[in-house]
Amino acid sequence: MPGSSPKRKGDGYERELAKYFNEKVFDGDDKVQRAPLSGGGAVRSSGGSDLKNTPYIYVEAKRTEKFQIHQSMRQVEENIKISSSTDIPVVITRRNRTETGDSLCVLKLDDFLSMYKLLIERENLWSFCLN
C-alpha cells in the first residue's frame, strides 16, 4: 500500500487477520472480526484486543517494517490488565509484501508451554513423548 498511512495499514492488517483466522480455524465462518476502534495509535480506554472472538488469546496486530517486540508485548499486556482479561497475550506481525500465513506470532514461553500442554493432552500424545 504505497503512500498509505500506518493507521490504514494497521486497520487493513486487522481485517486481513480476521479473515485468515476465519478461513483457517473456522472453515470460512465469519466468527473472528476486527474490533471496532482498535489499533493505529487510537487512545483506548478499554484496552481492547485487535480481534474479537478469539477464545483464549488476546491479539495485538502489528504490520510494520520495524517491529519492536518488547514494546508490543508490553502494550498487549497493559491492554489485558485494563480489560481484566484472562486470555494469553499474543502479538501477530508481518512486514510489507509478506503473506498473511507467514506472519510471526510472539508470546511468552510460559504461555506457549501452557497451550502446547493442552494440545498434547487433547491429542493424547503423552505415550508418544515417552518413547
ZIFEN-V558204 format. One record per backbone hydrogen bond with DSSP energy under -1.0 kcal/mol. CO is the residue of the C=O (numbers start at 1). NH is the residue of the N-H. E is the energy in kcal/mol with one decimal. If there is no record, write none. Layout:
co:CO nh:NH e:E
co:CO nh:NH e:E
This chain:
co:1 nh:4 e:-2.0
co:5 nh:9 e:-2.3
co:6 nh:10 e:-2.7
co:7 nh:11 e:-2.9
co:8 nh:12 e:-2.4
co:9 nh:13 e:-2.3
co:10 nh:14 e:-2.2
co:11 nh:15 e:-2.0
co:12 nh:16 e:-2.5
co:13 nh:17 e:-2.8
co:14 nh:18 e:-2.3
co:15 nh:19 e:-2.4
co:16 nh:20 e:-2.3
co:17 nh:21 e:-3.1
co:18 nh:22 e:-2.3
co:19 nh:23 e:-2.2
co:20 nh:24 e:-2.8
co:21 nh:25 e:-3.1
co:21 nh:26 e:-1.0
co:22 nh:28 e:-2.9
co:26 nh:29 e:-2.5
co:29 nh:31 e:-1.9
co:33 nh:52 e:-3.5
co:35 nh:38 e:-1.4
co:39 nh:42 e:-1.6
co:50 nh:35 e:-2.7
co:52 nh:33 e:-1.4
co:54 nh:57 e:-1.5
co:56 nh:88 e:-2.8
co:58 nh:90 e:-2.6
co:59 nh:50 e:-3.0
co:60 nh:92 e:-2.5
co:62 nh:94 e:-1.5
co:68 nh:72 e:-2.6
co:69 nh:73 e:-2.2
co:70 nh:74 e:-2.4
co:71 nh:75 e:-2.2
co:72 nh:76 e:-2.1
co:73 nh:77 e:-2.4
co:74 nh:78 e:-2.6
co:75 nh:79 e:-2.2
co:76 nh:80 e:-2.1
co:77 nh:81 e:-2.1
co:78 nh:82 e:-2.5
co:79 nh:83 e:-2.2
co:80 nh:85 e:-1.8
co:88 nh:58 e:-3.2
co:90 nh:60 e:-2.4
co:91 nh:106 e:-3.1
co:92 nh:62 e:-2.9
co:93 nh:104 e:-3.0
co:94 nh:64 e:-1.1
co:99 nh:102 e:-1.4
co:100 nh:103 e:-1.9
co:104 nh:93 e:-2.6
co:106 nh:91 e:-2.4
co:108 nh:112 e:-2.6
co:109 nh:113 e:-3.0
co:110 nh:114 e:-1.7
co:111 nh:115 e:-2.0
co:112 nh:116 e:-2.9
co:113 nh:117 e:-2.6
co:114 nh:118 e:-1.9
co:115 nh:119 e:-2.0
co:116 nh:120 e:-2.5
co:117 nh:121 e:-2.6
co:118 nh:122 e:-2.8
co:119 nh:123 e:-2.6
co:120 nh:125 e:-2.6
co:125 nh:129 e:-1.9
co:126 nh:130 e:-1.1
